[in-house]
């Protein structure tokens, strides 16, 4: 395993660890918000799902960029 493969592995790990941390933080904040104000649950749920979608799409785009930068062609 060469240095370029190790770099790709580390970059892909970082590009997925960031959005995973965002999803964990948003989920925690949404849970706290619903426990404080249960009547706002539908609005909080919509914002939470949109945040999950955006964080996931950022991870996919980052992995595609890394793959394109390091692909052997």
Steps between C-alpha positions, in 0.01 A plus 500: 500500500656822381482845647235614252264221610547598863430864417182403315385288793561783748329758281196280450485437873512873572243578231255261663589571864412869469144453375453213747590737783256757361222241488572398860499862617180585313328190636602590853383860460168388348441260788566777751273739311212253486537424869476871578210576266308192384245706306772616259589142413382507133704812419807365678464167319496666157808709576677194642431290190617781270822533702558125471450515123740792458767338720470174309522674165813684611657165590412352162635801310822496705553132432438548127750785488761294684438204270538719190818660631671172580357269234752344269389565155 
